[in-house]
Amino acid sequence: MPSTATRLGAVVFTAVLACSSCGGQSAAHRAVDAAAHATETGTRDLMFRSGPDTLPATLLSPAGAGGPVPGALIISGSGPTDRDGNDPQYRHLDTNRNFAEALEGAGVASLRYDKIGSGAAGLGSHTGGKGIDFDLYAQEALDAYRTLAHRREVDPRRLIVVGHSEGALFALWLADRLRGTPEAPRGLILAASPGHRYLDVLSRQLTEQYRAAQSAGRLPAATAAAYIRDLRTVVGTIRTTGKPPAHFADPAVASLFTPVNVAFLAQADRQDPFVLARRLAPGLPVLVLRGTKDVQVDASEVRRLMNGLAGDHRAERAEIPDADHVFKVVTGTPNPATDYPDPNRPFAPQVAPRLTTFLRGTFG
């Protein structure tokens, strides 16, 4: 969720889940290799169908595998985040690519893809942003999962889903959608996952921004209080009507709540991570990752998510020292405005061994 406030103004907000049209077998598995592009590292570019759209994807397989290996679908965070975990504003985050390489080192193949509105996918059949909503991204996630399952390099009986930030919400949805079926995932990795409903997360983030502006002297106390009160009204209106209010106390947030964004927000907000976590199949292995310097998904999100996972689930929580929201190392006090554009920050070294331990416990 790099900077929720800045992302919502985009044509596409991002996501993947809550699909009223997800019944039946998808044609997504009929993937074709793009230009038969493969390298010695096991990287292959391919395309798959999702509804009327064709989406580009990258499959990274462990080199030298003697047969089918476990597979992981990687689902991106919010905004126009592409298959590598980058967007037009931040081109060097590489969140998904870093997770894919960590999975490869653990002997797991991974599929990551450009959703509509990101990377090479463009807007596809959705001219002007029409029909870009939660259901659309849900179908894309399901089709990508089935594409992975039908790859000859992958053992369809050993699949997991890795969701980063907003993608973790979709990972939970996907596990719930396929629960009790032969194609259900064998485990989940939820990285920087929200634990509250979507509009509650957004409201908290914006409230913190208002309070920070007040503390810095950039916003009068009375104005900050009025903006925070109005934000509660905005959330209530969207939840009640599915539409944005006619007036915003803070004109700057109007661009966040355009009709296209609100259509997605209203749908995504119905998916409560806590409830989805409680509905997971008994005994399903789940790894919850959070960087200790993540300023976008705070500890309260993880606590609520872990409460939902309590009981008969094999849930583990791992705090990654000095890692931020995209699991890169932060030296000193985190500041996404200056941290995210820095291409020289390393991926947190504790992530890969933590994934390996979890995967060994999941697949044996």
C-alpha positions as CSV (number, residue, x, y, z in Angstrom):
1,M,0.0,0.0,0.0
2,P,2.6,2.6,-0.8
3,S,1.0,5.9,0.4
4,T,-2.7,5.2,0.2
5,A,-3.5,8.9,-0.1
6,T,-1.3,9.4,-3.2
7,R,-2.5,6.2,-4.9
8,L,-6.2,6.7,-4.8
9,G,-6.0,9.6,-7.3
10,A,-4.9,7.2,-10.1
11,V,-7.3,5.9,-12.7
12,V,-6.9,2.5,-11.2
13,F,-6.7,2.0,-7.4
14,T,-5.6,-1.7,-7.5
15,A,-6.7,-4.9,-5.9
16,V,-7.9,-8.3,-6.6
17,L,-11.0,-9.9,-4.9
18,A,-14.7,-10.4,-4.1
19,C,-15.9,-11.8,-7.3
20,S,-19.5,-12.3,-8.2
21,S,-18.5,-13.7,-11.5
22,C,-15.8,-16.1,-10.4
23,G,-17.9,-19.3,-10.7
24,G,-16.8,-22.1,-13.0
25,Q,-13.5,-23.1,-14.6
26,S,-11.5,-20.2,-16.0
27,A,-9.8,-20.2,-19.3
28,A,-6.8,-18.5,-17.7
29,H,-4.8,-21.7,-17.7
30,R,-4.4,-21.5,-21.5
31,A,-1.3,-19.4,-21.1
32,V,1.1,-19.0,-24.0
33,D,4.7,-18.2,-23.7
34,A,5.5,-14.7,-25.0
35,A,8.1,-15.0,-27.7
36,A,9.3,-18.3,-26.0
37,H,11.3,-16.1,-23.8
38,A,13.3,-18.1,-21.3
39,T,16.7,-17.7,-19.7
40,E,19.1,-19.8,-17.8
41,T,17.8,-18.4,-14.6
42,G,14.4,-20.0,-15.2
43,T,12.6,-16.7,-16.0
44,R,9.8,-16.9,-18.6
45,D,7.4,-14.2,-19.8
46,L,3.9,-15.3,-20.7
47,M,0.4,-14.1,-21.2
48,F,-2.9,-15.3,-19.8
49,R,-6.5,-14.5,-20.3
50,S,-8.8,-13.0,-17.7
51,G,-12.3,-12.2,-19.1
52,P,-11.9,-10.1,-22.2
53,D,-8.4,-9.0,-21.2
54,T,-4.9,-10.5,-21.8
55,L,-2.5,-10.0,-19.0
56,P,1.3,-10.2,-19.1
57,A,3.1,-12.2,-16.4
58,T,6.5,-13.6,-15.4
59,L,7.1,-17.1,-14.2
60,L,10.3,-17.6,-12.2
61,S,11.3,-21.3,-11.7
62,P,14.2,-22.7,-9.8
63,A,17.0,-23.6,-12.2
64,G,17.9,-27.2,-12.5
65,A,14.7,-28.6,-11.0
66,G,14.3,-32.3,-11.8
67,G,10.5,-32.2,-11.9
68,P,7.5,-30.1,-10.9
69,V,8.1,-27.8,-7.9
70,P,5.9,-26.0,-5.5
71,G,4.4,-22.8,-6.9
72,A,3.4,-19.4,-5.4
73,L,1.1,-16.8,-6.9
74,I,2.3,-13.3,-5.9
75,I,-0.4,-10.6,-5.7
76,S,0.6,-6.9,-5.8
77,G,-0.2,-4.1,-3.5
78,S,-2.5,-1.2,-4.3
79,G,-2.2,1.5,-6.9
80,P,-0.8,0.9,-10.4
81,T,1.7,-1.6,-9.0
82,D,3.1,-3.8,-11.7
83,R,4.3,-7.4,-11.5
84,D,7.7,-6.4,-10.1
85,G,6.1,-4.3,-7.4
86,N,6.9,-0.9,-9.0
87,D,4.7,1.9,-10.2
88,P,5.3,5.1,-12.2
89,Q,6.1,7.1,-9.1
90,Y,8.4,4.5,-7.5
91,R,10.3,2.5,-10.0
92,H,12.9,0.8,-7.8
93,L,10.9,-0.9,-5.1
94,D,11.0,-4.3,-6.7
95,T,8.9,-5.8,-3.9
96,N,7.4,-8.7,-5.9
97,R,10.6,-9.4,-7.8
98,N,12.4,-9.6,-4.4
99,F,9.9,-12.0,-3.0
100,A,10.0,-14.1,-6.3
101,E,13.8,-14.4,-6.0
102,A,13.5,-15.4,-2.3
103,L,11.0,-18.1,-3.3
104,E,13.2,-19.3,-6.1
105,G,16.0,-19.7,-3.6
106,A,13.7,-21.9,-1.5
107,G,12.9,-24.1,-4.5
108,V,9.5,-22.6,-5.3
109,A,8.4,-21.3,-8.6
110,S,6.3,-18.1,-8.7
111,L,4.0,-16.3,-11.0
112,R,3.6,-12.5,-10.8
113,Y,1.5,-10.5,-13.2
114,D,0.5,-7.0,-14.4
115,K,-3.1,-6.3,-13.4
116,I,-5.3,-4.0,-15.4
117,G,-4.1,-0.5,-15.0
118,S,-0.5,-1.4,-14.3
119,G,2.7,-2.2,-16.2
120,A,2.3,-3.5,-19.7
121,A,-1.4,-4.5,-19.1
122,G,-2.7,-1.0,-19.8
123,L,-6.4,-0.5,-19.4
124,G,-7.3,-3.4,-21.7
125,S,-11.0,-3.5,-22.5
126,H,-11.7,-0.9,-19.7
127,T,-11.5,2.4,-21.6
128,G,-11.8,5.3,-19.3
129,G,-11.6,3.1,-16.3
130,K,-15.0,1.5,-16.7
131,G,-15.5,-1.7,-14.8
132,I,-12.2,-1.5,-12.9
133,D,-13.3,-2.6,-9.5
134,F,-12.7,-5.2,-6.8
135,D,-14.5,-7.9,-8.8
136,L,-12.3,-7.4,-11.8
137,Y,-9.1,-7.8,-9.8
138,A,-10.6,-10.8,-8.0
139,Q,-11.1,-12.6,-11.3
140,E,-7.6,-11.7,-12.4
141,A,-6.2,-13.2,-9.2
142,L,-8.2,-16.4,-9.6
143,D,-7.2,-16.7,-13.3
144,A,-3.5,-16.1,-12.5
145,Y,-3.7,-18.8,-9.8
146,R,-5.2,-21.3,-12.2
147,T,-2.6,-20.3,-14.8
148,L,0.1,-21.2,-12.3
149,A,-1.5,-24.5,-11.4
150,H,-1.5,-25.6,-15.1
151,R,2.2,-24.9,-15.7
152,R,4.2,-28.0,-16.4
153,E,7.0,-26.7,-14.1
154,V,4.6,-26.6,-11.1
155,D,3.1,-29.2,-8.9
156,P,-0.6,-28.1,-8.6
157,R,-0.9,-30.0,-5.3
158,R,1.6,-27.7,-3.7
159,L,0.5,-24.1,-4.3
160,I,0.6,-21.1,-2.0
161,V,-0.4,-17.5,-2.3
162,V,1.8,-14.5,-1.4
163,G,0.0,-11.2,-1.0
164,H,1.8,-7.9,-0.3
165,S,-0.2,-5.1,1.4
166,E,-3.6,-4.9,-0.4
167,G,-2.6,-8.1,-2.2
168,A,-2.8,-9.9,1.2
169,L,-6.5,-9.1,1.3
170,F,-6.8,-10.7,-2.0
171,A,-4.8,-13.7,-0.9
172,L,-7.2,-14.2,2.0
173,W,-10.2,-13.9,-0.3
174,L,-8.7,-16.4,-2.8
175,A,-8.1,-18.9,0.0
176,D,-11.7,-18.4,1.2
177,R,-13.0,-18.7,-2.4
178,L,-11.3,-22.0,-3.0
179,R,-11.7,-23.5,0.5
180,G,-12.7,-27.1,0.4
181,T,-11.9,-27.5,-3.3
182,P,-9.1,-29.6,-4.8
183,E,-7.3,-26.5,-6.0
184,A,-7.2,-24.8,-2.6
185,P,-3.8,-23.3,-1.7
186,R,-1.7,-25.2,0.8
187,G,-0.6,-22.0,2.6
188,L,-0.6,-18.2,2.6
189,I,2.2,-15.6,3.1
190,L,0.6,-12.3,4.1
191,A,3.2,-9.5,3.9
192,A,2.4,-6.1,5.3
193,S,-1.2,-7.1,5.4
194,P,-4.1,-4.9,6.6
195,G,-6.0,-6.3,9.5
196,H,-9.0,-3.9,9.4
197,R,-11.5,-3.1,6.8
198,Y,-10.3,-1.0,3.9
199,L,-12.0,2.3,4.6
200,D,-10.9,2.0,8.3
201,V,-7.3,1.6,7.1
202,L,-7.6,4.6,4.8
203,S,-9.3,6.7,7.5
204,R,-6.5,5.9,9.9
205,Q,-3.8,6.8,7.4
206,L,-5.4,10.1,6.5
207,T,-6.1,10.9,10.2
208,E,-2.5,10.4,11.0
209,Q,-1.5,12.7,8.1
210,Y,-3.8,15.5,9.4
211,R,-2.4,15.1,13.0
212,A,1.1,15.2,11.7
213,A,0.4,18.4,9.7
214,Q,-1.1,19.9,12.8
215,S,1.9,19.0,14.9
216,A,4.2,20.5,12.3
217,G,2.2,23.7,12.3
218,R,1.0,23.3,8.8
219,L,-2.6,22.9,9.8
220,P,-4.6,24.7,12.5
221,A,-6.0,22.4,15.2
222,A,-9.6,23.4,14.5
223,T,-9.1,22.6,10.8
224,A,-7.5,19.3,11.5
225,A,-10.4,18.3,13.8
226,A,-12.9,19.3,11.2
227,Y,-11.2,17.3,8.5
228,I,-11.1,14.2,10.8
229,R,-14.8,14.5,11.7
230,D,-15.6,14.9,8.0
231,L,-13.6,11.8,7.1
232,R,-15.8,9.7,9.4
233,T,-18.8,11.1,7.5
234,V,-17.2,10.2,4.2
235,V,-16.6,6.6,5.3
236,G,-20.1,6.3,6.6
237,T,-21.6,7.7,3.3
238,I,-19.6,5.3,1.2
239,R,-20.6,2.3,3.3
240,T,-24.2,3.3,3.3
241,T,-24.7,4.4,-0.3
242,G,-21.7,3.1,-2.2
243,K,-21.1,6.7,-3.5
244,P,-18.9,9.6,-2.5
245,P,-20.5,12.5,-0.6
246,A,-21.4,15.7,-2.4
247,H,-19.0,17.8,-0.3
248,F,-15.7,17.3,1.4
249,A,-14.4,19.5,4.1
250,D,-10.9,19.0,2.8
251,P,-11.0,19.7,-1.0
252,A,-7.6,17.8,-1.4
253,V,-9.2,14.5,-0.6
254,A,-11.9,14.8,-3.3
255,S,-9.5,13.4,-5.9
256,L,-9.1,10.3,-3.7
257,F,-12.8,9.6,-3.8
258,T,-13.7,9.7,-7.4
259,P,-16.5,7.5,-8.6
260,V,-14.0,4.9,-10.0
261,N,-12.1,4.8,-6.8
262,V,-15.3,4.7,-4.6
263,A,-16.6,1.8,-6.7
264,F,-13.6,-0.2,-5.7
265,L,-13.4,1.0,-2.1
266,A,-17.0,0.2,-1.4
267,Q,-16.5,-3.4,-2.6
268,A,-13.1,-3.9,-1.0
269,D,-14.4,-2.5,2.3
270,R,-16.9,-5.4,2.5
271,Q,-14.0,-7.8,2.8
272,D,-12.9,-7.8,6.4
273,P,-9.5,-9.4,6.9
274,F,-10.4,-10.5,10.4
275,V,-13.5,-12.4,9.2
276,L,-11.7,-13.9,6.2
277,A,-8.9,-15.1,8.5
278,R,-11.4,-16.8,10.8
279,R,-12.9,-18.6,7.8
280,L,-9.7,-20.1,6.6
281,A,-9.5,-23.9,6.3
282,P,-8.5,-25.4,9.7
283,G,-4.8,-26.0,10.0
284,L,-3.9,-23.9,6.9
285,P,-0.3,-22.7,7.4
286,V,-0.1,-18.9,7.3
287,L,2.9,-16.6,7.7
288,V,2.3,-13.0,8.5
289,L,5.3,-10.7,7.8
290,R,5.6,-7.1,8.9
291,G,8.6,-4.7,8.8
292,T,9.3,-3.1,12.2
293,K,9.6,0.3,10.4
294,D,6.4,0.0,8.3
295,V,4.6,3.3,8.8
296,Q,1.6,2.3,6.6
297,V,0.6,-1.0,8.2
298,D,1.0,-0.5,11.9
299,A,1.1,-3.1,14.7
300,S,-2.7,-2.8,15.3
301,E,-3.3,-4.2,11.9
302,V,-1.2,-7.3,12.5
303,R,-2.8,-7.8,16.0
304,R,-6.3,-7.8,14.6
305,L,-5.3,-10.1,11.8
306,M,-3.6,-12.5,14.2
307,N,-6.7,-12.5,16.4
308,G,-8.6,-13.7,13.3
309,L,-6.1,-16.4,12.7
310,A,-6.1,-17.6,16.3
311,G,-7.5,-21.1,17.0
312,D,-7.0,-24.0,14.7
313,H,-4.8,-22.3,12.1
314,R,-1.0,-22.8,11.8
315,A,-0.4,-19.1,11.9
316,E,3.1,-17.6,12.5
317,R,4.0,-13.9,12.9
318,A,7.4,-12.6,11.9
319,E,8.7,-9.1,12.5
320,I,11.4,-8.1,10.1
321,P,13.9,-5.8,11.8
322,D,14.5,-2.3,10.2
323,A,12.3,-3.2,7.2
324,D,9.7,-0.8,5.9
325,H,6.4,-1.4,4.0
326,V,8.2,-2.8,1.0
327,F,10.6,-4.9,3.1
328,K,13.7,-2.8,2.3
329,V,16.1,-1.8,5.0
330,V,15.6,1.6,6.6
331,T,18.5,3.3,8.4
332,G,17.2,5.6,11.1
333,T,13.7,7.1,11.1
334,P,11.6,5.8,8.2
335,N,10.3,8.4,5.7
336,P,8.6,6.9,2.6
337,A,8.9,10.2,0.7
338,T,12.7,9.9,0.7
339,D,13.1,6.1,1.3
340,Y,11.0,4.8,-1.6
341,P,12.8,6.7,-4.4
342,D,16.2,5.4,-3.2
343,P,17.3,2.5,-5.5
344,N,20.2,1.5,-3.4
345,R,18.4,0.2,-0.3
346,P,18.7,-3.6,0.0
347,F,15.8,-6.1,0.5
348,A,15.7,-7.1,4.1
349,P,18.1,-10.1,4.5
350,Q,15.9,-11.8,7.1
351,V,13.0,-12.3,4.6
352,A,14.4,-15.1,2.5
353,P,15.5,-17.4,5.4
354,R,12.1,-16.8,7.1
355,L,10.3,-17.8,3.9
356,T,12.5,-20.9,3.5
357,T,11.7,-22.1,7.1
358,F,7.9,-21.6,6.6
359,L,8.0,-23.3,3.2
360,R,9.8,-26.3,4.6
361,G,7.2,-26.6,7.3
362,T,4.4,-26.3,4.8
363,F,5.6,-28.7,2.1
364,G,7.8,-31.0,4.2
